[in-house]
Amino acid sequence: MDAIKAIELPRGEFLLIFQSLGIYVDSQGRKSRDREIMYPSDLIDASYCDGHLLIYSDTHINIFNADSGDWIQTLNLRNSHPINNTGSLTVCFIDDLPCIVYLSNVHQRELINIRWRDMTGSMPIPRTRRRFSIREGQKAIRGPDRRSKIISAPTNFNHISHMGPGDGIQIQRLLDLPTTVETADSMPPTKPLPPFTSTTSKHSFQISRSPSQQHSTLS
């Protein structure tokens, strides 16, 4: 079995990275420690940066202390691969889009100075914070009476008359309501208005036929 990576450590030790574990050996290739580094997931690639061992997998990156073999942290970067030997530049996929991630040591000065510029290169682009929304499964299930709880009871109205079946719009009267509840309470109650009535007027027409004929009046 060939080692994927060999990391030189102080005191003449080497850390050999295999597909399933990491083993400490001496300069003669003999095992120097009983302790081994076990990976929580299948290894895709590995890198070494500033005393830290980076183990890449399908869903995340596991970071170990290469000297002691202790686990430090896990970075949730899916399908990540190192671009350089140290792994400071890593390509991964975020929302199914390829991205380049810069992994830096917080105790050291950054080696890369990134300035955000627009397409023309004249003005820097300000960094905007991304907003995320979290959908909870319990809140998605609403009760059937939720609409009745949200809609409040009617206010500031006057009952004019009751319209039953067969009543037409011709008997309806619309009144201007006051804008506030206080003025509505102070106004006297209104009486329903009588329905519309239509009357037909009779017109008289006088037709003259001839001087010799009598005049006839049609009413």
Buried (B, 14 or more C-beta within 10 A) or exposed (E): EEBBBEBEBEEEBBBBBBEEEBBBBEEEEEEBEEEEBEBEEEBBBBBBBEBBBBBBBEEBBBBBEBBEBEBEEBBEBBBBEBEEEBBBBBBBEEEEEEEEBEBEEEEEEEEEEEEEEEEEEEEEEEEEEEEEEEEEEEEEEEEEEEEEEEEEEEEEEEEBEEEEEEEEEEEEEEEEEEEEEEEBEEEEEEEEEEEEEEEEEEEEEEEEEEEEEEEEEEE
